[in-house]
Amino acid sequence: MYLSLMVKKNDFGGLAPELLLKIHNLMVKSRVLEERLIKIYRAGESYFWIGGPGEESWGVCLGLLAHKGKGLSYDFLHLHYRCTPTLVAMGMPMIDSIRLMMNRKTDPSTGGRNFSGHYCIPDWNVAPVTSPIEVQYSIGLGTAHAQKRAGHRSLTIVTGGDAGTAEGDFASCLIWASRRGQELPMLITVQNNKWGISTKWEGQHGEEHVADRAKAFGIRSRVINGNDPIETYLALQEEMEYIRQTGKPSFIESKVSRLYGHSSASGANADANEVDPVKDFEEKLLKVGLLKAEQVKIIWSGYEEEGIKAQEQARSEAQPQSDSIWENVFVGSENADWRKF
Ligand SMILES: Cc1ncc(C[n+]2csc(CCOP(=O)(O)OP(=O)(O)O)c2C)c(N)n1
């Protein structure tokens, strides 16, 4: 008995069983949701799918640790299009992701006018996800600067892909976040899935780790196995606390899987060669008896049912019409007629 408790503690980094079960539950929820989105695409009920299956371990831990709220005293999140697990962990209902996927007027992020995964949640400081890759790295500098000026313990979180680090915005972020004496409270992260659409990591990088580039700017940095939720949770917790304490940036390169290829543009087909973080974690919890096979079935089927119901509900809702095309554009609808410019 004593020995098995010791093994548990070592295996799970001292995290409480309730937290481990919560992480697993949210990882399953994210996976079921993503697979529902792919089914919606395949059924011809949406135009395009892109998302985060394979990033559940990383994304869920990030969402659980972010200080959620509106305004400078809370964390800001500048995420990319594989961030569904983070938002699920922050409390986004499945149906809101499905409304965006099916371009419904009821989609709270964009009113049904953008791609899947392109969320925007002002009440949680979630900045709009952009289609041009990596611009979030330079946009995030703005909120980090404002947070520093306000003197809160809040931080700005930026996520993005490995291939996109070739963009200038990534370099700009490293430079502006790390100026001596003017450092910014930023958690700069890269989810390295070893691919940029169909271009392999090998052959595109001289450095061994993207994280090495942050080191060159004096930014504290580390590489983690983002497929392991224990390692991920502990690393994120430590780095976020460091940023809150010091007001300085930290960099995490998180190695993750890409389970269904790049997007629907490449077929959204399952890739059996990739590590599945949800199944791996589940097996670990089953092995030590924290979960029972029967519970696992109930969790998966419960979310499956929720996803189907949400799809049916979204199907019954209206799509946006042309009369609302100028709403929520930057210059305001009354001045937004392009012919006036
Ligand atoms: C500025 C810009 N250039 C090119 C593209 C086309 N594009 C979309 S996703 C992508 C690959 C990004 O790969 P990576 O940064 O590794 O992220 P991943 O999709 O693998 O998560 C590219 C090149 C784009 N959207 N924006």
The ligand as an SDF file (V2000), in Angstrom:
LIG
                    3D

 26 27  0  0  0  0  0  0  0  0999 V2000
    1.4690   35.0510  -42.8250 C   0  0  0  0  0  0  0  0  0  0  0  0
    0.9730   33.7040  -43.2910 C   0  0  0  0  0  0  0  0  0  0  0  0
    1.7460   32.9620  -44.1150 N   0  0  0  0  0  0  0  0  0  0  0  0
    1.3140   31.7530  -44.5210 C   0  0  0  0  0  0  0  0  0  0  0  0
    0.0970   31.2730  -44.1110 C   0  0  0  0  0  0  0  0  0  0  0  0
   -0.3940   29.9080  -44.5730 C   0  0  0  0  0  0  0  0  0  0  0  0
   -0.3010   28.9810  -43.4460 N   0  0  0  0  0  0  0  0  0  0  0  0
   -1.3610   28.6750  -42.6920 C   0  0  0  0  0  0  0  0  0  0  0  0
   -1.0000   27.6030  -41.4870 S   0  0  0  0  0  0  0  0  0  0  0  0
    0.6110   27.5000  -41.9730 C   0  0  0  0  0  0  0  0  0  0  0  0
    1.5580   26.5810  -41.2810 C   0  0  0  0  0  0  0  0  0  0  0  0
    1.8350   26.9890  -39.9020 C   0  0  0  0  0  0  0  0  0  0  0  0
    2.6250   26.0050  -39.3150 O   0  0  0  0  0  0  0  0  0  0  0  0
    3.0330   26.1470  -37.7980 P   0  0  0  0  0  0  0  0  0  0  0  0
    3.3770   27.5710  -37.5070 O   0  0  0  0  0  0  0  0  0  0  0  0
    4.0500   25.1360  -37.4730 O   0  0  0  0  0  0  0  0  0  0  0  0
    1.6670   25.8480  -37.0370 O   0  0  0  0  0  0  0  0  0  0  0  0
    0.7820   24.5270  -37.0840 P   0  0  0  0  0  0  0  0  0  0  0  0
   -0.2770   24.7600  -38.1250 O   0  0  0  0  0  0  0  0  0  0  0  0
    1.6610   23.3750  -37.4200 O   0  0  0  0  0  0  0  0  0  0  0  0
    0.1990   24.4250  -35.7280 O   0  0  0  0  0  0  0  0  0  0  0  0
    0.8500   28.3200  -43.0560 C   0  0  0  0  0  0  0  0  0  0  0  0
    2.1380   28.4460  -43.7300 C   0  0  0  0  0  0  0  0  0  0  0  0
   -0.6810   32.0920  -43.2640 C   0  0  0  0  0  0  0  0  0  0  0  0
   -1.8690   31.6900  -42.8220 N   0  0  0  0  0  0  0  0  0  0  0  0
   -0.2250   33.2830  -42.8570 N   0  0  0  0  0  0  0  0  0  0  0  0
  1  2  1  0
  2  3  1  0
  2 26  2  0
  3  4  2  0
  4  5  1  0
  5  6  1  0
  5 24  2  0
  6  7  1  0
  7  8  2  0
  7 22  1  0
  8  9  1  0
  9 10  1  0
 10 11  1  0
 10 22  2  0
 11 12  1  0
 12 13  1  0
 13 14  1  0
 14 15  2  0
 14 16  1  0
 14 17  1  0
 17 18  1  0
 18 19  2  0
 18 20  1  0
 18 21  1  0
 22 23  1  0
 24 25  1  0
 24 26  1  0
M  CHG  1   7   1
M  END
$$$$
